[in-house]
């Protein structure tokens, strides 16, 4: 099982991480919209998914669930227009 995490603290010899999302098959792309406080990621497992959460990991929501799209390989958030772009194969 894979997961998405964020770095909470960087110290001289180690990093402290917080797990944001669990139960992912193959997490791939990730992007952040700092103005709206959201993080987006793709999961290219058995079914392709795009999900989002608040930067602290709360309010996790699915945005895309597809059996047809094989993988989302790129994500980009435009904070000014509040638009999420993705590239898929």
ABEGO torsion letter per residue (X at the ends): XBBBBBBABBBAABBBBBBABBGBABBABBBBBAAAGBBBBBBABABBBBBBBBAAGBGBBBABBBAABABBABBBBBAAAGBBBBBBX
